[in-house]
């Protein structure tokens, strides 16, 4: 006779039988970080395959603008603004414009259903995609900044500040792009808003602010990319005021948090109707 | 396993704009009641616009119904739509979320997002790709594949990270017979080993007859019949279909043929008739002998299919389930 209680025998079904009528156990939920990393990795590989030509376009566009401005601007503060503006423009092109288009199309084509039927936190999808698009801008931004410094004879000493400018301006612009893409009722509208946002970053970021009328300057202050531009421009000077640089970066970070939160809310709204 | 009661969803009317005509209020699902049993392959059959996709979206938590309840494995999906993702895997008609990924990364990422650990996701990915014969395509982007291969890759992604319920919206559309067989044997294996239940949305009547255990026929948002395919066909067992194909035109000078014209559905040179077996025999005898035979090109006699069932049940405007 066996002395082992029946409950511990392999294949014992007692426990299962007891719960047959109960609600079944749910599958695991994807945790935020692993899900974010998985989305980030997938989006980055997507971007590598499909967006490299566009990164070239973004970089050439910025380099071309700097060459054009070479004839207009005569060194000093204006040159600093042009180089900083052109570098951040690459971030605006990819993170704002392309991400708005991507989410607009995903929403319109029903592609969001794929994510909505997986147990993944909305923040992971939005942050993963925004992070991937922001990282994707790194080579273009660095190339533009170095080229600009050489072209206008600016010091390369403090270019390391790009390590903070790209992620923070990237977060602000990618959050804005994702929110626009997810909130626009039609994909064409998402594309249009993304393009307009990028044009604004181009006109208000690259052209030196001193020559603009008051209204335009106000608009410039409202655009999150401006603070990334200002932070970068300040570091080209002989003795940068680091407190102001930090302040500008903090604004970028703050806008980034808010816009990514709005984008996450917009994703939730778009996914379940 | 899955109980649906009184499920109703009405789309509000859309006001017309320039170039866009107004659409009236549409009741996409109308008091739908279904019971799906554990381990069965349950089909939803109906023409475009019958409400299949709306129904599926409500079952998967993607859309909130106006009224009614959905209970899957004891969970109230209307009150907790987020639980659906932890009970079921959904294969929608769109692949845009995965299009630019490689087959391997699409499957692995989906597994990760279904809550698998990295090593588990990779192991399951390899097993599923092997099972479906996709290993040789693992490094290719979905966008570069043919329609059927892409569909198979999306199906693979749906299988990574096991779920007790698979909701498949036209899983085999565009697939060749080899891929189709891979899909159904993968489904059968999961059913035999783990008791997986499948809810299948389909247009394909022949596939529906061969793979489904039970089928609900939808028409304008309502379930007009629900039974096994054989059970449904018995409802119209009294009828056979006679197809007559004329060489040029029907010989209307033959009185027997002229008498049939009112009951035939004409499509070019083809006449389709639904008749009682006795009558069918008489018609065949008439057209294969005598004056009508000279004008006859071909004829077929078939027992009823699910298509005939749908028409007999009064399906929308007698237009049939599929555009042949």
Contacts between the chains, C-beta under 8 A, distances in Angstrom:
chain1	res1	chain2	res2	distance
A	21	B	74	7.7
A	22	B	74	6.2
A	23	B	73	6.5
A	23	B	74	3.1
A	23	B	75	5.4
A	24	B	73	3.7
A	24	B	74	5.8
A	24	B	75	7.4
A	24	B	87	7.1
A	24	B	164	6.8
A	26	B	75	7.4
A	26	B	83	6.0
A	26	B	86	4.0
A	26	B	87	6.4
A	27	B	86	4.2
A	27	B	87	6.6
A	27	B	114	6.9
A	27	B	115	6.3
A	27	B	161	7.2
A	27	B	162	7.8
A	27	B	163	6.1
A	28	B	86	7.3
A	28	B	114	7.6
A	28	B	115	3.3
A	28	B	116	7.6
A	29	B	86	6.4
A	29	B	115	5.6
A	30	B	112	6.8
A	30	B	113	5.0
A	30	B	114	6.7
A	30	B	115	4.6
A	31	B	115	7.7
A	34	B	112	6.3
A	34	B	117	7.8
A	34	B	118	7.4
A	35	B	112	6.8
A	35	B	113	5.6
A	38	B	108	7.9
A	38	B	109	5.0
A	38	B	112	3.7
A	38	B	113	5.9
A	39	B	109	7.3
A	39	B	113	7.3
A	41	B	105	7.7
A	41	B	109	7.2
A	42	B	101	5.7
A	42	B	105	5.9
A	42	B	106	7.8
A	42	B	109	4.3
A	45	B	101	6.4
A	45	B	102	7.3
A	45	B	105	5.9
A	46	B	100	4.1
A	46	B	101	6.1
A	49	B	100	5.6
A	49	B	141	6.0
A	50	B	100	5.0
A	105	B	96	7.0
A	106	B	96	6.0
A	106	B	97	6.4
A	109	B	94	5.5
A	109	B	96	4.4
A	110	B	92	6.4
A	110	B	93	7.3
A	110	B	94	4.2
A	110	B	96	7.2
A	111	B	94	5.6
A	111	B	95	7.8
A	111	B	96	3.4
A	111	B	97	4.0
A	112	B	97	7.3
A	113	B	62	5.9
A	113	B	90	7.1
A	113	B	92	4.7
A	113	B	94	6.7
A	113	B	97	7.9
A	114	B	92	6.7
A	114	B	94	7.6
A	114	B	95	8.0
A	114	B	96	8.0
A	114	B	97	3.7
A	114	B	98	6.7
A	114	B	110	7.8
A	115	B	97	6.4
A	115	B	113	7.3
A	116	B	61	7.9
A	116	B	62	5.8
A	116	B	85	7.5
A	117	B	60	5.5
A	117	B	61	7.4
A	117	B	62	6.7
A	117	B	84	7.0
A	117	B	85	5.3
A	117	B	88	7.5
A	117	B	89	7.5
A	117	B	90	4.0
A	117	B	92	7.6
A	118	B	85	5.5
A	118	B	110	6.8
A	118	B	113	4.3
A	118	B	114	5.7
A	119	B	82	7.4
A	119	B	85	4.2
A	119	B	86	4.8
A	119	B	113	7.5
A	119	B	114	6.6
A	119	B	115	5.9
A	120	B	85	7.8
A	120	B	113	4.5
A	124	B	113	7.9
A	271	B	62	7.5
A	272	B	61	7.0
A	272	B	62	6.3
A	272	B	63	7.3
A	272	B	64	7.1
A	272	B	81	6.1
A	273	B	62	7.4
A	273	B	63	5.8
A	273	B	64	7.6
